[in-house]
Amino acid sequence: MKEENFLEWPDWVETEDVINKLKITQRTLQRWRINGTIPYSRLNGRCYYRKSDIVSLLKSNYNGEKGGKL
């Protein structure tokens, strides 16, 4: 996934946006919240994530030896 794709997002994104963009399940995202992998904010029963936190998560797990550029 290219970094430019993330620049199109607003600063805060909802659960559905993260799931669709990262191609993960709702359960995976829930697990990441529970074990502290990704910070979030909850408002009126909905979870919101900062775009910068998601980009940081991707960069911290980037393995340049096996993949292409971000």
Secondary structure as a PSIPRED ss2 file (coil, helix, strand):
# PSIPRED VFORMAT (PSIPRED V4.0)

   1 M C   1.000  0.000  0.000
   2 K C   1.000  0.000  0.000
   3 E H   0.000  1.000  0.000
   4 E H   0.000  1.000  0.000
   5 N H   0.000  1.000  0.000
   6 F H   0.000  1.000  0.000
   7 L H   0.000  1.000  0.000
   8 E C   1.000  0.000  0.000
   9 W C   1.000  0.000  0.000
  10 P C   1.000  0.000  0.000
  11 D C   1.000  0.000  0.000
  12 W E   0.000  0.000  1.000
  13 V E   0.000  0.000  1.000
  14 E E   0.000  0.000  1.000
  15 T H   0.000  1.000  0.000
  16 E H   0.000  1.000  0.000
  17 D H   0.000  1.000  0.000
  18 V H   0.000  1.000  0.000
  19 I H   0.000  1.000  0.000
  20 N H   0.000  1.000  0.000
  21 K H   0.000  1.000  0.000
  22 L H   0.000  1.000  0.000
  23 K C   1.000  0.000  0.000
  24 I C   1.000  0.000  0.000
  25 T C   1.000  0.000  0.000
  26 Q H   0.000  1.000  0.000
  27 R H   0.000  1.000  0.000
  28 T H   0.000  1.000  0.000
  29 L H   0.000  1.000  0.000
  30 Q H   0.000  1.000  0.000
  31 R H   0.000  1.000  0.000
  32 W H   0.000  1.000  0.000
  33 R H   0.000  1.000  0.000
  34 I H   0.000  1.000  0.000
  35 N C   1.000  0.000  0.000
  36 G C   1.000  0.000  0.000
  37 T C   1.000  0.000  0.000
  38 I C   1.000  0.000  0.000
  39 P C   1.000  0.000  0.000
  40 Y C   1.000  0.000  0.000
  41 S E   0.000  0.000  1.000
  42 R E   0.000  0.000  1.000
  43 L E   0.000  0.000  1.000
  44 N C   1.000  0.000  0.000
  45 G C   1.000  0.000  0.000
  46 R E   0.000  0.000  1.000
  47 C E   0.000  0.000  1.000
  48 Y E   0.000  0.000  1.000
  49 Y E   0.000  0.000  1.000
  50 R E   0.000  0.000  1.000
  51 K H   0.000  1.000  0.000
  52 S H   0.000  1.000  0.000
  53 D H   0.000  1.000  0.000
  54 I H   0.000  1.000  0.000
  55 V H   0.000  1.000  0.000
  56 S H   0.000  1.000  0.000
  57 L H   0.000  1.000  0.000
  58 L H   0.000  1.000  0.000
  59 K H   0.000  1.000  0.000
  60 S H   0.000  1.000  0.000
  61 N C   1.000  0.000  0.000
  62 Y C   1.000  0.000  0.000
  63 N C   1.000  0.000  0.000
  64 G C   1.000  0.000  0.000
  65 E C   1.000  0.000  0.000
  66 K C   1.000  0.000  0.000
  67 G C   1.000  0.000  0.000
  68 G C   1.000  0.000  0.000
  69 K C   1.000  0.000  0.000
  70 L C   1.000  0.000  0.000
